[in-house]
Amino acid sequence: MKRDDTVPYPSPVTHGSAPSTQQPRPVEPLLALRGVTKRFGGATALDGVDFELMPGEIHGLLGENGAGKSTLMKILSGFQAPDEGEMTLRGAPICFSSPAEAKAHGIGMVYQELSTIGALSVAENVFLGDQPTTRGGIINWKQMNAAAEAQLRELGVRVDVTRRLGALPLGLQQMVEIARIVFSGAEVVILDEPTSALSAPEAERLFASMRELRARGKSLIFISHFLEDVLAVADRVTILKNARRVATMPAAGLTKQRLIEMMIGRDASALAATYQEGVELPPPVEAPPVLEIEGLSIPGAVRGASLTVRAGEIVGLFGFLGSGMTEIARALFGQVQPQAGVIRLNGRPVQVHSSTQAKRLGIAYLSENRRATLFPRQEIYKNVTLAHLDHLVPPLFRRGSELGIAEQMVKRTGVRPPNPHLLAGYLSGGNQQKVVLGRWLTRQPKLLILNEPTRGMDVGAKREVLDLIKGLKAEGVAVLLLSAEPETVMTEADRILVMSKGRVTKEFASERVSKDLLMAHA
């Protein structure tokens, strides 16, 4: 197995002591994987991977979609078992048969899509499944609330623990999930894309809590495609590529560019430079408007927003969590009802009361939450044809026709592995997103709304998905692209609108725009 730039974890240094000729005793890994291999049918997800996590360490795990990160973490958290290799925890061999067994051994995972329950209180979520009870078997609310408040305070979070969790910002919900994992006794905490939906201040609060956990002796694995975030908080990083480990090294002194080069190759230089220097937006698109919004207001979310998207145009909508972008998308797809304002489609006023009506009008919506739109235990072909089954496939010939349509979409979107019979849950996050996008391409929409279409993706997978979107633009589809990633809207949009606290604060067209400029108006 190829290994480059692999650097051992440094031994502890005793400051202020007399020099000694005796070599310091090396720190033993808390968790170690040796030669771990995992296959799914004919596809190899992990190929002889080694990985070590030291006591009191934040370890960044990086790689393209399909590199093997998710599979490695599923093995660690007990969802899957390796086909080959061995794992040790505190020097003892382990092999988990379930997540409950991994949890019992002190390994907990915080997923990108949170597993908390919004209808319950903060305290109930901290103690989810393990609420303290009185001798009579009744929940001891006073004890639970006090313990939850203390647990959150240790992570630097002060919140009314009796409040309904769903009423809190996503960043606080995430901290509650982390507190639940830590409270369960986890010594190893795995964080899967924890900053992908957080604003900059929320991410900083998360980093502070991660450092606090490290100071308390916890060990953290930090999976992210936000390379700056990894460099800001990690002690070491491991990079996977094509199911193998290619590097493990200290984070100090590394740059984003160096990480990109190791992940996908040196051809990433131009892309990285574009991110930093800004881009020149193209001349305006001369085509009739497909979508017009005037004075749209949604209680508690959007205040008097107006925008236009023309045929063959990509309009980027940029903003942080709570800006109102998602609520606009959901209103266009009939999932929430605006209080005021006008929506026009091809010049005609419309009132969209349901997603079924939206689809009939030619509106497609790719949600930011893959879990809500994907059926992981169903085959790829069923996920692709699901939204338009009755229109596309006669019942008598359904399965064969479904497969034919799905094979075309799998090829068009570049799903890997290109097997429509594979369960969607076995795919990496980026390939799952391609499946969802393929679903909406089976019937070409007039208006395609994309909410964080590249969320949780590496640079290479982002490029593939965004090239598909540009292809639709060339075919005359109007595209509304929502993202909290400045790079995404900068490199893809013809025009960019910035939203902040429910309002459109700035529009950029036919001019140079930079990341700093976008963030200044958000």
N, C-alpha and C positions, 0 to 999 in steps of 0.2 A: 504494500500500500504506500502510495506517495505521501510523504510528509515533508513540508518545508516550513521554515520559520518557527519550528516547535521549540518553545522555551519552557523549562521546568519552573514550577512555582518557587519563588525564593524562600530560603529558610529564614526563620525569624532572627532579628538582630537585637542583641541586648545592648542598649545605649548606656554609656557611662561606666562600663565594667572594664577590668584590666584585660589587655590583650591575652589571647590564649592560642596555643598551637593546636589545640584540639578542634577538629571540624565540628560546626554546629550540627545537631541532629536534624535531618530533614523532616519537614512537616508531612505527616501521612495524610492522604486524601480522605475526606469524609465519605465520598462516593466515587466509585471508579467503575468504568465500563471498559472491557477489553475485547476487541475483535467482534463487536456486536454486528450481526447480519440479520436482515429481515427482508423477505420476499413476499410479493403478492402476485400469485400466478407467475407469469414470465417476467415481471418487473422487479428489479432489485431496488428497494427503498433505502437500505443501509448496507454498506459493503465493508465489513471489517473495521468498524468505527471504534476508536478509543476516545474516552472522555473522562476527565477528572474534575471534581469539585472539592475545593479545600474548605476547611472550617473557617467560618467568618469571611467568606468571599462572595463578591458579586461577579458572576461569570456571564459574559455576553455570548449568545449563540447566534451566529449569522449565517446566511446563505440564501441562494435563490429559492423560489418556490419549486418544490420537488427535489431539493437538495437532501432532504431527510430530517430536517429539524423536528417537524411535527411527529414523525414516526419515532424518533429517539425519545421525545418527551412522553409519548403514549406508552412506550415501554417502561420508562422510569415511573410513570404514575399508575401503572398496573392495568391499562386498557388493552395492551397487547403484550405478547411474550416474544422474545427473540428466537430466531431459528438457530442461530449459532452465537457463540461468545459467552462471556460471563460478566456478572455484576457483583460488586461487593459494597457493603455499607458498614462503615466503621471496621473494615477488615474482614467482615463475615460475609460469605456468599448469600446472595438473595436472588429470588425470581418470583415476582408477584403474579398472582392469578386473578387479581381484581383491584380496582381502585381502593376498596375498603382495606385491603391488605397493605397497599402502599401507604395509605393514611395511618394505619396502625404502626407502621415503621417510621413515621415522622416525615413523610413526603406529601406535600400538598401542592395543588396546581390552581392558579387563577387564570381562567380562560379569557380570550379576547371578548367573547360574548358571555357576559356575566351570568352566573347561576343563582344569583340572589332572587328574592321574590318581592317585587315592588309593592304588593298589597299589604305586606307585613311591616311591622315597625323595624327601626334600625336594630334595637336590641334583639328582637326575634331572629333577625337575619344573622347577627353575630353568633347566636346560639343555635342556629338552624339544625334541627334534628337532635339537639342535646340540651334542651331547656332544663334548668334546675327546677325541681319540684319539692313540694312539702311532703311530710310523712303521709299525708292523705292522697298523694299522687297529683295534686293540683300545681300548676305552674307557679313558682315563686317569683312573681313579677318584680317585687322590690329588690330581691337579690340579683335577678337577671339584669335589670336596668342598671344597677350600681356597678356590676361587674363589666357590663358592656361599655359603660361610660369610662371606666378605668382603663379597659383594654384599648379603646380608641385614643384616650389621652396619651397613652404610652407611645402611640404612633404619631402624636402631634395633631390629632383631630379632635376638635371640640364641637359637638353637635347634640341637639336634643334627641336622645335615643328613643323617645316615645313617638317621634314623628314617623309617618309612613315613609318607607325607604324610597318609593317611586317618586316622591315629591322633591327629592334632593337632586342636585346636579350629578351628572354621570361620574365626575371625579370623586365625589364623596361616596357614591355607591361602590366604586371600585375599592376605596379604602376600607369600607365595611366588609367587602369580600376578603380582602387581605387579612383584616383583623380576625375574621371567622377562621381562616386557614391557620393563622398563627395560634389562635386560642385553642384550636383542636390539638395542639402539641407539635406542629410541624417544625422540624429543624431544617428541612430543605423546602424552600418556597420557589415554585416555578411560575414565572410571570410571562404570559403569552401575549405579545403586542399590547402592553398595558397603556402605552401613551398614544395609541392610534386615534382615539376619539377625544383626547384631552386638549384643552387650551394650554398655552405656555405656562401660566401661573399654576394650573392644576398639575402639569407635569413636574414642575419644580417641587411642589408639595409632595408628590409621589416619590421623587428622588430623595428628598429629606427623610421620608419614612423608610425608604430602602436602606439608607445609610444608618438610620437608627436601629433597624433590624440587624444589620451587619455588626454594629457595635455591641449588640446584645448576644452575639455569637451565632446568629442564624446564617445560613448559606443560601444564596439566591441565584437562580438561573434566569437570565433576562433575555428573552427572545424578541427581536425587534428588527424592522426594516428602516427605522429612523436611526441612521448611523450616528448622528450627532448625539442622540440620547444615550446610546451605548457608550460612546467615548466619554460622556459627561459623568457616568456613574460606575462603570465596570472596572474591576481590577484586572481581569484578563478577558480575552475573547477567543472563541473557537470558531473557525469558519469551515462549513461543509460545502462541498461542490460535487455534483453528480454522485450522491450517496456516499461520498468518502470525506474523511477529514483531511484538509489540506494545510491547516495551520492552527496552532495554539500559541498565544503570545501575550505579554503584558499590554494593557491598553495605553499605558503612559507612552507618549511619543508617537502614537499612531495617528494617522490622518484619515479623514473620510475618503479621500482619493485612493489611499493605499488599500483600504478595506474594499472599495469598489473593484479595484484591479484584481484583488485576490478572489473576489466573489464571481466576477463575470469576465475578467480580462482587461487588457489595457485599452480596448476600444471604447471604454466608458469615459475616457478623458474629456471628449468634446461635450458629452452630456453633463458631466459634473461642472464643467466650466460655464455652461449655459445657466445652470442653477444659480451660480454665484453672481454672474454679471448682469443678469436680466435679459429681456428679449424685446424686440421691436414687433409690436402687434401689426398685423397686415392691414391693407386698405379695407374699408367696409364692404360687406357683401351686398351686391345689388340684386335683391330678390324680394318677392312679396313676403310679408310676415306670416308665419304659420301660427305662432303664439303671441298674443298680446295680453298683458296683465296691467290693469290700471287701478291704483288705490286699494290694493288687496290688504285686508286686515283680518287677523285671526286672533281672538282674545288670548292675551298672555304670551304671544309669540311673534306676530307680524303686525307692523303699523304702516299702512299706506304704501305698500311696495308696488313699484311699477317696473316692467321690463318687457322687451320684445325679443323674439328669436325668429330669424328668417330661414327660409328653405336653404339647405346647404351651408348652414352656419353653426359653429359651436360657440355658445355663449357660456363663459365660465362664471360661476357664482361662488365667491370665496368668502369664508368667514369661519369663526371658531364655534365651538359648542355653544348653543343657546343664541346664535345669531338670527335664527328664523328660517334658514335655508331649507331644512328638512320639512318644516311645516308647509312651506310653499309647494314643495314637491308632492307632499301627501294631499294637499288641497287639489292640485291638478289631477291627481289620480283617484280622487273621490273618497279618500280615507279620512279627511277632516273637512268640515264645512266652514267657509269663511263667513265672517260677520258682515263684511262690506267689500265693495270692489267689483270689477268686471273682468271676466276671462273670455277672450275671443280666440277661436280656433278657425284659421283660414277666413278671418274677417267676420265670423258669425258669433254672437254671444252664446256661451254655453254655461250650463250649470251641471257640474259633474257630481252626482250623488253616490256613485259606487265605482269600484274598480272594474266591474263588468261593463258599465257604461263607458268608462274611460277607454277600455280596450276596443269597444265598438267604434269610438271616435278616432281611433288610430293613435292613442297615447300608450306608450310603454314606459314602465318605471322599474329601474334596477335599484332595489333598496340597498341601504348601507349595511343591513344585517343579513348576512348569508344564511344564518341558521333559520331565520324566519321564512326564507324562500326556497330552501333546498331540502330535499328528502334524502338524508344520507344513507338510509337503508334500502333505497330503491336504486335500480340501475340508472346509468347515465341517460339512456335513451328515453326512459320514462320521465326523467326530470326535464329533458329538452322539450318534449311534446306536450307536457302537462297543460300549459296555459291555453293552448289552441286546439286541443284534441278533437273536439266536436266539429270544428271547421275544417280540419286538415285530413282527417282519417275516417273513412266509412267503417262502421263497427265490424262488418264482416271481414274486412281485410286489415284490421287495426294493427296487429303486432308486426306484420311484415312491413306495412307502410310506416309505422313508427320507427322501425329500425332504419329504413331507407332515409327518412328525414333526419334522424339523429346522426347517422353516419356522415351526411352532408355537413351538418352543423359542427360536428366534432372535427372534421377536416378543416372547415372554414375558420373556426376559432382556435385551432391548434391545441386542443386538449391532449394532455399527455398523462398516462399512456392512451393512445387513440382506440380504446376498446369500449364501445357503447354498452356492453354487457356488464362492465365493472360497476360495483356499487359506488355511488357518488361519494360516500363517506370515506373511501380509501384515497381519494384525490387530495393533493395539497390545496391550501386555501386559494392560491392563484388559479389553479385548474378548476376548482369548484366555481369560481367567479366566471370563468369562460363558459362553463355549462349553463349558468344562469343567463349570461348574455346571449348564448346560442338559442335559449328558449324564446327570447324576444325577437330574434332574427328570422324565426320560421315564418312569420308574417311581417313584412316590412312596415314599421310604424311611420306615421307622419311626424310625430314628436317623440323623441327618445330622451327620457329624463334619467340621468345617471348620478346616483348619490354615492359618493366615495367609491367609484368603480375599481380603484386600484388600492383600496385600503388593505393593509397587511401584506402587500406584495413587494417583491424585490424589484430592482431596476429592470431586469430583463423581462420579467412577466408583465410589468407595467407597460413596457414598450409594445409588447405583442397585443395587449388589450386595447391600448390607445390607437394602434395602427388599424385595428378593426373599426374603431369609432370613426377615424378619419375616412375610412372606406365608405361608411354609411353617409358621412357628410358629402362625399363626392357624388353619391347617388341621390342627393337632394333631401336627405332627412334633416330635420331641424333638431339640434342636440342642445340640451340644457345640462351642463356639467357642473355638479356641486362637489366641492372639495375643500377641506381644511389644509391641504398641502399646497403651498404657493407654487411649487415647481410644476405640479400637474396642470393648473390652469394657465400658468405662464407659457408653457411649451405647447399647449394644445388649443387654447381658445382664440377665436377671432376677436372677441371683445370680452372684457372682464368687468363684472359688477361686484363690489365689495359690500357685504352686509355686516351690520353690528347692532346688536340689541333690537332686532326686529325691523331695522330700517336699511334701505339701500343708501350707503354713505358716499359712494364714489363709483363712477364708470370710467374705464380706460378703453380707448379706441384709437387705432392708428397712431400709436405713440410708444415710446420705450417704457417698460414697466419692470420693476425689480421686486424681489422678495420683501425687502425692507419697506418699499412704498406700499405694497399691499397690506402688510401687517400694520403699518401706521394708520390706515383707515379702518382696520378691523377691530 
